[in-house]
Amino acid sequence: MRRLFWAVMTCLGLMLLVTAAQAQEIYGEYVETRSADVYTGPCISNSEVGLGGNQAIVAWRVQKGSWGGVKLDGLSVVGVAKASATLGDPYNNPYPAKAVLIFDEKASPEQRAALRQFAQAMSGELLQNVVRTEAAPISIEVKYHGEHPMAGEVQAGNLASIRTRMLSDKDHLCGNEEVAYAPLAKTTHAMPAVALVDQFKGEGLGVSWTLHEKRSAFVGNFAR
């Protein structure tokens, strides 16, 4: 009986741990672009490192979940950053970077604080030095090919926008392309893509930009 009792208690404990983990889980979709090709060959990456790649936009849409006990279902947050060197360059430190955070206008003050903590936790040093915050209507959509995220769109009011497409054979310019830089934030799965539009027209960073047709995007999802 004692053995049966402890076996039952162990099973109950495991069930409670699984339930608690599920209760804390947060998951959704992620889109990123930056001012340097992320899927490329040395012929392009060597020409950009040290000269470009210091600007980035990262965007999350929470499908379901909480952060710090605050429910974030259906909300989005976008981070825009300008670093001092090429992001991902192993030989130069691009941080600290200046960052602007754009919160979903539907989020309450408590949810905005949680979204800020979430975005900073997911992106390491990239969004730690926030110089400006905004609120805007945000739409984020990711399209899938089977289980693989292949294309995405982000629109954060009139401040930031991303529109991507799948890579194709025509995007192999060097012939030996690979993923030269990893995503700037934690993901469960991310695929490189071509940024048809990569645009920031807000204030706070001392620079705005509009880029087209660069192999500079990632489209993916996250779960924690």
N, CA and C atoms as a LAMMPS dump frame, in Angstrom:
ITEM: TIMESTEP
0
ITEM: NUMBER OF ATOMS
672
ITEM: BOX BOUNDS ff ff ff
-5.0000000000000000e+02 5.0000000000000000e+02
-5.0000000000000000e+02 5.0000000000000000e+02
-5.0000000000000000e+02 5.0000000000000000e+02
ITEM: ATOMS id mol type element x y z
1 1 1 N 0.825 -1.206 0
2 1 2 C 0 0 0
3 1 3 C 0.866 1.266 0
4 2 1 N 1.951 1.23 0.8
5 2 2 C 2.829 2.396 0.858
6 2 3 C 3.41 2.712 -0.521
7 3 1 N 3.874 1.633 -1.231
8 3 2 C 4.429 1.856 -2.557
9 3 3 C 3.386 2.429 -3.499
10 4 1 N 2.165 1.903 -3.417
11 4 2 C 1.081 2.399 -4.269
12 4 3 C 0.791 3.858 -3.954
13 5 1 N 0.796 4.188 -2.662
14 5 2 C 0.538 5.57 -2.246
15 5 3 C 1.561 6.523 -2.856
16 6 1 N 2.856 6.17 -2.73
17 6 2 C 3.897 7.052 -3.251
18 6 3 C 3.893 7.109 -4.776
19 7 1 N 3.511 6.011 -5.421
20 7 2 C 3.402 6.024 -6.884
21 7 3 C 2.311 6.977 -7.327
22 8 1 N 1.177 6.933 -6.614
23 8 2 C 0.065 7.84 -6.945
24 8 3 C 0.467 9.287 -6.699
25 9 1 N 1.13 9.531 -5.568
26 9 2 C 1.556 10.9 -5.238
27 9 3 C 2.557 11.423 -6.268
28 10 1 N 3.47 10.55 -6.723
29 10 2 C 4.439 10.963 -7.745
30 10 3 C 3.735 11.346 -9.036
31 11 1 N 2.766 10.534 -9.437
32 11 2 C 2.004 10.829 -10.658
33 11 3 C 1.255 12.144 -10.524
34 12 1 N 0.654 12.363 -9.361
35 12 2 C -0.071 13.614 -9.132
36 12 3 C 0.882 14.803 -9.181
37 13 1 N 2.093 14.626 -8.596
38 13 2 C 3.081 15.703 -8.618
39 13 3 C 3.503 16.054 -10.027
40 14 1 N 3.733 15.014 -10.85
41 14 2 C 4.111 15.25 -12.242
42 14 3 C 2.998 15.952 -12.998
43 15 1 N 1.755 15.559 -12.735
44 15 2 C 0.619 16.203 -13.393
45 15 3 C 0.53 17.668 -13.023
46 16 1 N 0.779 17.976 -11.754
47 16 2 C 0.741 19.367 -11.312
48 16 3 C 1.846 20.181 -11.954
49 17 1 N 3.054 19.587 -12.085
50 17 2 C 4.165 20.288 -12.723
51 17 3 C 3.864 20.574 -14.185
52 18 1 N 3.298 19.582 -14.886
53 18 2 C 2.95 19.773 -16.292
54 18 3 C 1.894 20.847 -16.436
55 19 1 N 0.881 20.815 -15.547
56 19 2 C -0.185 21.82 -15.586
57 19 3 C 0.374 23.208 -15.333
58 20 1 N 1.292 23.317 -14.359
59 20 2 C 1.899 24.62 -14.042
60 20 3 C 2.714 25.12 -15.215
61 21 1 N 3.475 24.221 -15.859
62 21 2 C 4.286 24.631 -17.008
63 21 3 C 3.406 25.117 -18.143
64 22 1 N 2.291 24.383 -18.377
65 22 2 C 1.373 24.801 -19.432
66 22 3 C 0.751 26.146 -19.116
67 23 1 N 0.463 26.382 -17.828
68 23 2 C -0.154 27.641 -17.423
69 23 3 C 0.786 28.817 -17.638
70 24 1 N 2.101 28.576 -17.566
71 24 2 C 3.079 29.649 -17.724
72 24 3 C 3.51 29.841 -19.171
73 25 1 N 3.142 28.914 -20.05
74 25 2 C 3.645 28.975 -21.416
75 25 3 C 3.083 30.173 -22.168
76 26 1 N 3.95 30.77 -22.977
77 26 2 C 3.536 31.852 -23.862
78 26 3 C 4.072 31.513 -25.249
79 27 1 N 3.237 31.688 -26.255
80 27 2 C 3.679 31.316 -27.606
81 27 3 C 3.006 32.208 -28.637
82 28 1 N 3.622 32.259 -29.801
83 28 2 C 3.076 33.091 -30.86
84 28 3 C 4.009 33.155 -32.047
85 29 1 N 3.955 34.262 -32.779
86 29 2 C 4.69 34.393 -34.034
87 29 3 C 5.656 35.564 -33.988
88 30 1 N 6.698 35.454 -34.789
89 30 2 C 7.818 36.395 -34.745
90 30 3 C 8.256 36.752 -36.157
91 31 1 N 8.531 38.041 -36.379
92 31 2 C 9.066 38.517 -37.654
93 31 3 C 10.203 39.485 -37.36
94 32 1 N 11.269 39.384 -38.125
95 32 2 C 12.44 40.246 -37.925
96 32 3 C 12.991 40.684 -39.273
97 33 1 N 13.524 41.883 -39.312
98 33 2 C 14.324 42.286 -40.453
99 33 3 C 15.411 43.234 -39.978
100 34 1 N 16.478 43.328 -40.752
101 34 2 C 17.586 44.214 -40.388
102 34 3 C 18.234 44.756 -41.664
103 35 1 N 19.177 45.663 -41.497
104 35 2 C 19.739 46.368 -42.654
105 35 3 C 20.968 45.678 -43.243
106 36 1 N 21.065 44.371 -43.037
107 36 2 C 22.098 43.551 -43.694
108 36 3 C 21.475 42.213 -44.038
109 37 1 N 21.942 41.6 -45.111
110 37 2 C 21.441 40.277 -45.481
111 37 3 C 21.765 39.275 -44.38
112 38 1 N 20.783 38.452 -44.024
113 38 2 C 21.015 37.385 -43.054
114 38 3 C 21.219 36.051 -43.755
115 39 1 N 20.657 35.911 -44.943
116 39 2 C 20.885 34.725 -45.771
117 39 3 C 21.718 35.181 -46.958
118 40 1 N 22.993 34.808 -46.948
119 40 2 C 23.89 35.383 -47.948
120 40 3 C 25.187 34.584 -48.028
121 41 1 N 26.038 34.967 -48.975
122 41 2 C 27.363 34.392 -49.094
123 41 3 C 28.414 35.411 -48.711
124 42 1 N 29.661 34.996 -48.575
125 42 2 C 30.731 35.912 -48.167
126 42 3 C 30.877 37.124 -49.078
127 43 1 N 30.55 36.972 -50.356
128 43 2 C 30.704 38.097 -51.28
129 43 3 C 29.833 39.28 -50.896
130 44 1 N 28.69 39.007 -50.255
131 44 2 C 27.802 40.088 -49.81
132 44 3 C 28.059 40.434 -48.351
133 45 1 N 28.15 39.418 -47.488
134 45 2 C 28.29 39.694 -46.054
135 45 3 C 29.574 40.463 -45.752
136 46 1 N 30.662 40.148 -46.451
137 46 2 C 31.92 40.863 -46.206
138 46 3 C 31.838 42.326 -46.627
139 47 1 N 30.986 42.613 -47.598
140 47 2 C 30.852 43.999 -48.05
141 47 3 C 29.94 44.814 -47.145
142 48 1 N 29.126 44.139 -46.306
143 48 2 C 28.188 44.852 -45.437
144 48 3 C 28.677 44.985 -44.001
145 49 1 N 29.435 44.004 -43.528
146 49 2 C 29.856 44.035 -42.134
147 49 3 C 30.701 45.277 -41.854
148 50 1 N 30.382 45.943 -40.772
149 50 2 C 31.085 47.17 -40.402
150 50 3 C 30.54 48.409 -41.082
151 51 1 N 29.752 48.223 -42.134
152 51 2 C 29.189 49.354 -42.871
153 51 3 C 27.675 49.421 -42.76
154 52 1 N 27.034 48.276 -42.564
155 52 2 C 25.577 48.216 -42.446
156 52 3 C 25.179 47.2 -41.402
157 53 1 N 23.9 46.887 -41.369
158 53 2 C 23.426 45.867 -40.441
159 53 3 C 23.274 46.325 -39.015
160 54 1 N 23.267 47.644 -38.788
161 54 2 C 23.134 48.148 -37.419
162 54 3 C 21.706 48.566 -37.082
163 55 1 N 20.774 48.343 -37.99
164 55 2 C 19.375 48.686 -37.758
165 55 3 C 18.535 47.421 -37.832
166 56 1 N 17.491 47.364 -37.013
167 56 2 C 16.667 46.151 -36.992
168 56 3 C 15.263 46.465 -36.505
169 57 1 N 14.331 45.649 -36.962
170 57 2 C 12.96 45.66 -36.462
171 57 3 C 12.624 44.234 -36.042
172 58 1 N 12.111 44.072 -34.846
173 58 2 C 11.695 42.758 -34.345
174 58 3 C 10.247 42.876 -33.871
175 59 1 N 9.44 41.866 -34.165
176 59 2 C 8.008 41.962 -33.872
177 59 3 C 7.47 40.626 -33.38
178 60 1 N 6.648 40.673 -32.345
179 60 2 C 6.026 39.484 -31.778
180 60 3 C 4.511 39.642 -31.718
181 61 1 N 3.798 38.579 -32.02
182 61 2 C 2.36 38.511 -31.769
183 61 3 C 2.111 37.331 -30.84
184 62 1 N 1.585 37.619 -29.668
185 62 2 C 1.299 36.571 -28.696
186 62 3 C -0.039 35.932 -29.055
187 63 1 N 0.004 34.665 -29.387
188 63 2 C -1.247 33.96 -29.639
189 63 3 C -1.96 33.664 -28.324
190 64 1 N -1.18 33.19 -27.363
191 64 2 C -1.768 32.87 -26.063
192 64 3 C -0.656 32.81 -25.025
193 65 1 N -0.953 33.287 -23.835
194 65 2 C 0.01 33.159 -22.754
195 65 3 C 0.1 34.405 -21.889
196 66 1 N 0.906 34.293 -20.839
197 66 2 C 1.084 35.369 -19.865
198 66 3 C 2.562 35.614 -19.636
199 67 1 N 2.866 36.821 -19.152
200 67 2 C 4.234 37.153 -18.759
201 67 3 C 4.162 37.896 -17.432
202 68 1 N 4.872 37.345 -16.431
203 68 2 C 4.821 37.955 -15.108
204 68 3 C 3.43 37.951 -14.526
205 69 1 N 2.637 36.94 -14.901
206 69 2 C 1.276 36.84 -14.387
207 69 3 C 0.261 37.709 -15.107
208 70 1 N 0.686 38.399 -16.162
209 70 2 C -0.217 39.279 -16.909
210 70 3 C -0.59 38.605 -18.228
211 71 1 N -1.859 38.453 -18.475
212 71 2 C -2.336 37.783 -19.677
213 71 3 C -2.126 38.667 -20.903
214 72 1 N -1.544 38.071 -21.973
215 72 2 C -1.197 38.84 -23.174
216 72 3 C -1.824 38.275 -24.443
217 73 1 N -2.848 37.453 -24.317
218 73 2 C -3.467 36.814 -25.474
219 73 3 C -3.832 37.831 -26.552
220 74 1 N -3.368 37.581 -27.791
221 74 2 C -3.751 38.395 -28.928
222 74 3 C -3.041 39.725 -29.061
223 75 1 N -2.117 40.048 -28.155
224 75 2 C -1.437 41.346 -28.191
225 75 3 C -0.094 41.248 -28.918
226 76 1 N 0.382 42.397 -29.41
227 76 2 C 1.638 42.447 -30.162
228 76 3 C 2.539 43.554 -29.639
229 77 1 N 3.821 43.416 -29.915
230 77 2 C 4.801 44.45 -29.579
231 77 3 C 5.876 44.441 -30.66
232 78 1 N 6.341 45.629 -31.021
233 78 2 C 7.372 45.786 -32.046
234 78 3 C 8.533 46.576 -31.459
235 79 1 N 9.745 46.108 -31.679
236 79 2 C 10.94 46.822 -31.251
237 79 3 C 11.748 47.264 -32.46
238 80 1 N 12.214 48.496 -32.429
239 80 2 C 13.054 49.027 -33.503
240 80 3 C 14.357 49.48 -32.865
241 81 1 N 15.477 49.055 -33.419
242 81 2 C 16.763 49.337 -32.778
243 81 3 C 17.788 49.864 -33.767
244 82 1 N 18.655 50.713 -33.238
245 82 2 C 19.827 51.19 -33.983
246 82 3 C 21.048 50.955 -33.107
247 83 1 N 21.928 50.079 -33.564
248 83 2 C 23.119 49.714 -32.805
249 83 3 C 24.32 50.512 -33.294
250 84 1 N 25.46 50.31 -32.65
251 84 2 C 26.676 51.043 -33.016
252 84 3 C 27.569 50.25 -33.956
253 85 1 N 27.179 49.009 -34.278
254 85 2 C 27.945 48.171 -35.205
255 85 3 C 27.006 47.137 -35.796
256 86 1 N 27.51 46.346 -36.711
257 86 2 C 26.692 45.328 -37.359
258 86 3 C 26.198 44.311 -36.341
259 87 1 N 24.9 44.147 -36.258
260 87 2 C 24.31 43.189 -35.328
261 87 3 C 24.663 41.766 -35.764
262 88 1 N 25.254 41.009 -34.859
263 88 2 C 25.672 39.651 -35.178
264 88 3 C 27.134 39.521 -35.544
265 89 1 N 27.834 40.632 -35.729
266 89 2 C 29.262 40.585 -36.041
267 89 3 C 30.031 40.084 -34.814
268 90 1 N 30.722 38.953 -34.909
269 90 2 C 31.404 38.397 -33.735
270 90 3 C 32.645 39.187 -33.32
271 91 1 N 33.09 40.129 -34.147
272 91 2 C 34.335 40.834 -33.866
273 91 3 C 34.134 42.249 -33.325
274 92 1 N 32.908 42.735 -33.336
275 92 2 C 32.622 44.075 -32.817
276 92 3 C 31.364 44.041 -31.971
277 93 1 N 31.39 44.779 -30.865
278 93 2 C 30.244 44.818 -29.961
279 93 3 C 29.292 45.94 -30.395
280 94 1 N 28.069 45.61 -30.821
281 94 2 C 27.146 46.63 -31.295
282 94 3 C 26.36 47.315 -30.182
283 95 1 N 26.564 46.88 -28.94
284 95 2 C 25.749 47.379 -27.831
285 95 3 C 26.518 48.365 -26.962
286 96 1 N 25.792 49.277 -26.305
287 96 2 C 24.326 49.355 -26.232
288 96 3 C 23.715 49.94 -27.497
289 97 1 N 22.527 49.449 -27.808
290 97 2 C 21.762 49.972 -28.939
291 97 3 C 20.649 50.875 -28.416
292 98 1 N 20.229 51.819 -29.224
293 98 2 C 19.055 52.62 -28.917
294 98 3 C 17.827 51.891 -29.443
295 99 1 N 16.741 51.918 -28.68
296 99 2 C 15.557 51.168 -29.08
297 99 3 C 14.282 51.976 -28.879
298 100 1 N 13.357 51.77 -29.787
299 100 2 C 11.996 52.295 -29.678
300 100 3 C 11.06 51.091 -29.563
301 101 1 N 10.159 51.121 -28.606
302 101 2 C 9.172 50.061 -28.455
303 101 3 C 7.803 50.59 -28.863
304 102 1 N 7.117 49.819 -29.693
305 102 2 C 5.772 50.167 -30.128
306 102 3 C 4.819 49.122 -29.556
307 103 1 N 3.912 49.565 -28.689
308 103 2 C 2.976 48.665 -28.026
309 103 3 C 1.643 48.626 -28.759
310 104 1 N 1.023 47.477 -28.717
311 104 2 C -0.327 47.319 -29.233
312 104 3 C -1.246 48.313 -28.523
313 105 1 N -1.987 49.103 -29.284
314 105 2 C -2.846 50.115 -28.68
315 105 3 C -3.965 49.505 -27.834
316 106 1 N -4.224 48.217 -28.018
317 106 2 C -5.25 47.537 -27.233
318 106 3 C -4.752 47.142 -25.843
319 107 1 N -3.46 47.226 -25.613
320 107 2 C -2.881 46.787 -24.346
321 107 3 C -3.117 47.822 -23.237
322 108 1 N -3.422 47.338 -22.055
323 108 2 C -3.553 48.199 -20.887
324 108 3 C -2.166 48.61 -20.399
325 109 1 N -2.069 49.601 -19.503
326 109 2 C -0.747 49.953 -18.96
327 109 3 C -0.028 48.756 -18.344
328 110 1 N -0.759 47.898 -17.645
329 110 2 C -0.144 46.711 -17.05
330 110 3 C 0.357 45.766 -18.133
331 111 1 N -0.41 45.607 -19.192
332 111 2 C -0.003 44.729 -20.286
333 111 3 C 1.178 45.318 -21.054
334 112 1 N 1.23 46.637 -21.189
335 112 2 C 2.379 47.258 -21.864
336 112 3 C 3.66 47.013 -21.079
337 113 1 N 3.571 47.098 -19.771
338 113 2 C 4.747 46.82 -18.945
339 113 3 C 5.187 45.368 -19.107
340 114 1 N 4.228 44.448 -19.173
341 114 2 C 4.557 43.035 -19.358
342 114 3 C 5.124 42.784 -20.752
343 115 1 N 4.566 43.455 -21.765
344 115 2 C 5.086 43.305 -23.126
345 115 3 C 6.523 43.815 -23.217
346 116 1 N 6.818 44.884 -22.519
347 116 2 C 8.187 45.407 -22.507
348 116 3 C 9.139 44.394 -21.888
349 117 1 N 8.762 43.839 -20.745
350 117 2 C 9.613 42.851 -20.082
351 117 3 C 9.792 41.613 -20.961
352 118 1 N 8.718 41.194 -21.607
353 118 2 C 8.772 40.038 -22.493
354 118 3 C 9.727 40.285 -23.663
355 119 1 N 9.569 41.417 -24.352
356 119 2 C 10.406 41.723 -25.516
357 119 3 C 11.878 41.825 -25.124
358 120 1 N 12.157 42.424 -23.981
359 120 2 C 13.54 42.551 -23.536
360 120 3 C 14.129 41.202 -23.152
361 121 1 N 13.321 40.345 -22.539
362 121 2 C 13.81 39.017 -22.171
363 121 3 C 14.077 38.166 -23.403
364 122 1 N 13.263 38.335 -24.437
365 122 2 C 13.399 37.519 -25.642
366 122 3 C 14.552 37.972 -26.533
367 123 1 N 14.956 39.241 -26.429
368 123 2 C 15.938 39.783 -27.382
369 123 3 C 17.272 40.155 -26.757
370 124 1 N 17.521 39.751 -25.522
371 124 2 C 18.815 40.022 -24.908
372 124 3 C 19.105 41.509 -24.779
373 125 1 N 20.269 41.938 -25.267
374 125 2 C 20.688 43.327 -25.113
375 125 3 C 20.057 44.278 -26.128
376 126 1 N 19.425 43.737 -27.143
377 126 2 C 18.969 44.565 -28.257
378 126 3 C 18.038 45.689 -27.831
379 127 1 N 17.085 45.405 -26.938
380 127 2 C 16.043 46.377 -26.587
381 127 3 C 16.153 46.871 -25.145
382 128 1 N 17.33 46.764 -24.553
383 128 2 C 17.473 47.161 -23.154
384 128 3 C 17.479 48.676 -22.964
385 129 1 N 17.989 49.421 -23.933
386 129 2 C 18.105 50.877 -23.81
387 129 3 C 16.974 51.547 -24.593
388 130 1 N 15.785 51.596 -23.986
389 130 2 C 14.604 52.144 -24.646
390 130 3 C 14.6 53.666 -24.512
391 131 1 N 14.623 54.363 -25.645
392 131 2 C 14.664 55.822 -25.641
393 131 3 C 13.305 56.438 -25.946
394 132 1 N 12.372 55.612 -26.426
395 132 2 C 11.054 56.141 -26.759
396 132 3 C 10.048 54.99 -26.824
397 133 1 N 8.816 55.251 -26.402
398 133 2 C 7.744 54.268 -26.538
399 133 3 C 6.575 54.896 -27.284
400 134 1 N 5.859 54.054 -28.006
401 134 2 C 4.703 54.486 -28.787
402 134 3 C 3.588 53.465 -28.603
403 135 1 N 2.377 53.864 -28.921
404 135 2 C 1.241 52.949 -28.981
405 135 3 C 0.601 53.114 -30.352
406 136 1 N 0.259 51.993 -30.982
407 136 2 C -0.294 52.046 -32.335
408 136 3 C -1.072 50.761 -32.598
409 137 1 N -1.964 50.79 -33.586
410 137 2 C -2.577 49.525 -34.016
411 137 3 C -1.515 48.669 -34.692
412 138 1 N -1.406 47.42 -34.275
413 138 2 C -0.381 46.524 -34.808
414 138 3 C -1.043 45.285 -35.395
415 139 1 N -0.669 44.945 -36.608
416 139 2 C -1.098 43.685 -37.207
417 139 3 C 0.146 42.897 -37.607
418 140 1 N 0.161 41.622 -37.247
419 140 2 C 1.272 40.72 -37.587
420 140 3 C 0.664 39.427 -38.115
421 141 1 N 1.096 39.034 -39.296
422 141 2 C 0.579 37.818 -39.917
423 141 3 C 1.743 36.995 -40.463
424 142 1 N 1.738 35.712 -40.161
425 142 2 C 2.752 34.79 -40.662
426 142 3 C 2.059 33.723 -41.497
427 143 1 N 2.603 33.467 -42.68
428 143 2 C 2.065 32.432 -43.563
429 143 3 C 2.982 31.216 -43.518
430 144 1 N 2.373 30.037 -43.584
431 144 2 C 3.12 28.792 -43.428
432 144 3 C 3.053 27.937 -44.691
433 145 1 N 4.115 27.186 -44.902
434 145 2 C 4.142 26.121 -45.905
435 145 3 C 4.328 24.838 -45.116
436 146 1 N 3.235 24.13 -44.877
437 146 2 C 3.283 23.011 -43.946
438 146 3 C 3.534 23.552 -42.551
439 147 1 N 4.567 23.028 -41.895
440 147 2 C 4.897 23.499 -40.551
441 147 3 C 5.921 24.626 -40.553
442 148 1 N 6.406 24.987 -41.735
443 148 2 C 7.473 25.976 -41.824
444 148 3 C 6.922 27.374 -42.084
445 149 1 N 7.269 28.352 -41.224
446 149 2 C 6.9 29.739 -41.507
447 149 3 C 7.704 30.253 -42.692
448 150 1 N 7.025 30.827 -43.67
449 150 2 C 7.704 31.182 -44.908
450 150 3 C 7.616 32.665 -45.255
451 151 1 N 6.581 33.351 -44.833
452 151 2 C 6.425 34.76 -45.178
453 151 3 C 5.646 35.453 -44.073
454 152 1 N 5.885 36.752 -43.911
455 152 2 C 5.207 37.481 -42.853
456 152 3 C 5 38.936 -43.197
457 153 1 N 4.042 39.547 -42.499
458 153 2 C 3.77 40.966 -42.657
459 153 3 C 3.582 41.596 -41.279
460 154 1 N 4.124 42.783 -41.134
461 154 2 C 3.991 43.55 -39.898
462 154 3 C 3.599 44.978 -40.27
463 155 1 N 2.601 45.497 -39.581
464 155 2 C 2.255 46.903 -39.742
465 155 3 C 1.984 47.484 -38.361
466 156 1 N 2.803 48.435 -37.961
467 156 2 C 2.654 49.099 -36.663
468 156 3 C 2.29 50.56 -36.916
469 157 1 N 0.994 50.819 -37.06
470 157 2 C 0.54 52.162 -37.394
471 157 3 C 1.235 52.659 -38.643
472 158 1 N 1.67 53.929 -38.593
473 158 2 C 2.474 54.471 -39.698
474 158 3 C 3.943 54.583 -39.302
475 159 1 N 4.342 53.794 -38.268
476 159 2 C 5.694 53.883 -37.726
477 159 3 C 6.649 52.849 -38.329
478 160 1 N 6.198 51.619 -38.425
479 160 2 C 7.082 50.546 -38.89
480 160 3 C 6.296 49.54 -39.699
481 161 1 N 6.949 48.99 -40.711
482 161 2 C 6.292 47.964 -41.522
483 161 3 C 7.322 46.992 -42.081
484 162 1 N 6.902 45.739 -42.202
485 162 2 C 7.703 44.675 -42.796
486 162 3 C 6.778 43.864 -43.702
487 163 1 N 7.278 43.52 -44.87
488 163 2 C 6.567 42.589 -45.745
489 163 3 C 7.602 41.687 -46.384
490 164 1 N 7.443 40.398 -46.249
491 164 2 C 8.455 39.454 -46.721
492 164 3 C 7.862 38.454 -47.708
493 165 1 N 8.758 37.77 -48.412
494 165 2 C 8.375 36.659 -49.277
495 165 3 C 9.377 35.521 -49.078
496 166 1 N 9.01 34.361 -49.595
497 166 2 C 9.9 33.201 -49.53
498 166 3 C 11.145 33.423 -50.371
499 167 1 N 12.236 32.804 -49.961
500 167 2 C 13.433 32.756 -50.794
501 167 3 C 13.186 31.867 -52.015
502 168 1 N 13.838 32.199 -53.107
503 168 2 C 13.729 31.381 -54.316
504 168 3 C 15.113 31.181 -54.918
505 169 1 N 15.194 30.397 -55.968
506 169 2 C 16.479 30.149 -56.632
507 169 3 C 17.115 31.443 -57.143
508 170 1 N 16.298 32.42 -57.474
509 170 2 C 16.811 33.685 -57.989
510 170 3 C 17.535 34.498 -56.922
511 171 1 N 17.374 34.093 -55.649
512 171 2 C 18.011 34.828 -54.551
513 171 3 C 19.408 34.304 -54.223
514 172 1 N 19.91 33.338 -54.988
515 172 2 C 21.259 32.813 -54.786
516 172 3 C 22.226 33.597 -55.663
517 173 1 N 22.737 34.688 -55.121
518 173 2 C 23.591 35.579 -55.901
519 173 3 C 25.038 35.104 -55.937
520 174 1 N 25.511 34.554 -54.808
521 174 2 C 26.903 34.087 -54.736
522 174 3 C 27.034 32.62 -55.112
523 175 1 N 25.981 31.875 -54.894
524 175 2 C 26.024 30.446 -55.159
525 175 3 C 26.39 29.608 -53.951
526 176 1 N 26.806 30.253 -52.87
527 176 2 C 27.141 29.52 -51.641
528 176 3 C 26.507 30.189 -50.426
529 177 1 N 25.251 30.603 -50.592
530 177 2 C 24.556 31.277 -49.495
531 177 3 C 24.298 30.351 -48.312
532 178 1 N 24.236 30.958 -47.138
533 178 2 C 23.883 30.265 -45.912
534 178 3 C 23.325 31.301 -44.944
535 179 1 N 22.835 30.846 -43.794
536 179 2 C 22.355 31.775 -42.776
537 179 3 C 23.577 32.361 -42.072
538 180 1 N 23.915 33.583 -42.431
539 180 2 C 25.13 34.222 -41.911
540 180 3 C 24.942 34.753 -40.505
541 181 1 N 23.722 35.154 -40.155
542 181 2 C 23.426 35.686 -38.827
543 181 3 C 22.207 34.972 -38.261
544 182 1 N 22.261 34.638 -36.999
545 182 2 C 21.12 34.02 -36.324
546 182 3 C 20.073 35.082 -36.006
547 183 1 N 18.826 34.676 -35.763
548 183 2 C 17.815 35.651 -35.352
549 183 3 C 18.235 36.418 -34.106
550 184 1 N 17.763 37.637 -34.001
551 184 2 C 18.123 38.502 -32.879
552 184 3 C 17.344 38.179 -31.609
553 185 1 N 16.312 37.368 -31.724
554 185 2 C 15.503 36.994 -30.564
555 185 3 C 15.366 35.478 -30.497
556 186 1 N 14.961 34.977 -29.348
557 186 2 C 14.789 33.544 -29.156
558 186 3 C 13.565 33.068 -29.936
559 187 1 N 13.732 32.003 -30.706
560 187 2 C 12.631 31.431 -31.465
561 187 3 C 12.632 29.918 -31.302
562 188 1 N 11.496 29.3 -31.576
563 188 2 C 11.445 27.847 -31.634
564 188 3 C 11.744 27.366 -33.047
565 189 1 N 11.403 28.197 -34.02
566 189 2 C 11.659 27.854 -35.418
567 189 3 C 11.622 29.143 -36.229
568 190 1 N 12.629 29.376 -37.041
569 190 2 C 12.663 30.589 -37.862
570 190 3 C 13.28 30.271 -39.215
571 191 1 N 12.719 30.858 -40.259
572 191 2 C 13.206 30.663 -41.617
573 191 3 C 13.633 32.009 -42.192
574 192 1 N 14.775 32.057 -42.909
575 192 2 C 15.171 33.302 -43.567
576 192 3 C 14.214 33.623 -44.707
577 193 1 N 14.065 34.906 -44.991
578 193 2 C 13.144 35.35 -46.033
579 193 3 C 13.664 36.644 -46.641
580 194 1 N 13.08 37.033 -47.75
581 194 2 C 13.412 38.294 -48.409
582 194 3 C 12.458 39.372 -47.904
583 195 1 N 13.019 40.489 -47.468
584 195 2 C 12.204 41.621 -47.032
585 195 3 C 11.859 42.479 -48.246
586 196 1 N 10.622 42.378 -48.7
587 196 2 C 10.165 43.235 -49.787
588 196 3 C 10.105 44.68 -49.327
589 197 1 N 9.677 44.856 -48.077
590 197 2 C 9.633 46.184 -47.457
591 197 3 C 10.159 46.074 -46.038
592 198 1 N 11.056 46.964 -45.674
593 198 2 C 11.601 47.088 -44.323
594 198 3 C 11.645 48.59 -44.052
595 199 1 N 10.725 49.064 -43.207
596 199 2 C 10.565 50.517 -43.1
597 199 3 C 10.333 50.959 -41.66
598 200 1 N 11.009 52.041 -41.296
599 200 2 C 10.769 52.714 -40.026
600 200 3 C 10.699 54.21 -40.284
601 201 1 N 9.587 54.829 -39.849
602 201 2 C 9.391 56.253 -40.08
603 201 3 C 9.102 56.996 -38.774
604 202 1 N 9.484 56.384 -37.648
605 202 2 C 9.23 57.003 -36.363
606 202 3 C 10.369 57.889 -35.904
607 203 1 N 10.248 58.363 -34.666
608 203 2 C 11.245 59.228 -34.059
609 203 3 C 11.965 58.492 -32.936
610 204 1 N 13.061 59.064 -32.469
611 204 2 C 13.763 58.532 -31.321
612 204 3 C 15.135 57.962 -31.617
613 205 1 N 15.347 57.492 -32.838
614 205 2 C 16.627 56.869 -33.181
615 205 3 C 17.53 57.778 -33.999
616 206 1 N 17.012 58.922 -34.401
617 206 2 C 17.807 59.837 -35.215
618 206 3 C 17.983 59.382 -36.646
619 207 1 N 17.216 58.373 -37.048
620 207 2 C 17.313 57.86 -38.405
621 207 3 C 16.001 57.17 -38.764
622 208 1 N 15.627 57.251 -40.013
623 208 2 C 14.51 56.478 -40.555
624 208 3 C 15.003 55.78 -41.814
625 209 1 N 14.3 54.748 -42.259
626 209 2 C 14.775 54.025 -43.427
627 209 3 C 13.631 53.334 -44.154
628 210 1 N 13.866 53.094 -45.421
629 210 2 C 12.996 52.264 -46.258
630 210 3 C 13.897 51.424 -47.151
631 211 1 N 13.869 50.112 -46.95
632 211 2 C 14.692 49.181 -47.724
633 211 3 C 13.795 48.204 -48.467
634 212 1 N 14.267 47.754 -49.624
635 212 2 C 13.481 46.832 -50.453
636 212 3 C 14.345 45.665 -50.925
637 213 1 N 13.695 44.51 -51.049
638 213 2 C 14.294 43.336 -51.696
639 213 3 C 15.661 42.948 -51.123
640 214 1 N 15.746 42.863 -49.788
641 214 2 C 16.961 42.366 -49.155
642 214 3 C 16.676 41.022 -48.495
643 215 1 N 17.671 40.155 -48.527
644 215 2 C 17.532 38.836 -47.894
645 215 3 C 17.825 38.975 -46.396
646 216 1 N 17.068 39.849 -45.773
647 216 2 C 17.413 40.345 -44.438
648 216 3 C 16.382 40.013 -43.377
649 217 1 N 15.483 39.081 -43.658
650 217 2 C 14.366 38.828 -42.734
651 217 3 C 14.377 37.407 -42.175
652 218 1 N 13.754 37.266 -41.016
653 218 2 C 13.408 35.97 -40.464
654 218 3 C 11.921 35.963 -40.161
655 219 1 N 11.295 34.841 -40.406
656 219 2 C 9.88 34.633 -40.067
657 219 3 C 9.796 33.347 -39.258
658 220 1 N 9.15 33.413 -38.109
659 220 2 C 9.141 32.231 -37.28
660 220 3 C 8.11 32.275 -36.176
661 221 1 N 8.35 31.459 -35.169
662 221 2 C 7.461 31.417 -34.008
663 221 3 C 8.288 31.201 -32.744
664 222 1 N 7.639 31.395 -31.617
665 222 2 C 8.331 31.285 -30.333
666 222 3 C 7.413 30.61 -29.325
667 223 1 N 8.015 30.061 -28.288
668 223 2 C 7.283 29.482 -27.173
669 223 3 C 8.216 29.431 -25.976
670 224 1 N 7.688 29.833 -24.814
671 224 2 C 8.5 29.784 -23.583
672 224 3 C 7.639 29.325 -22.434
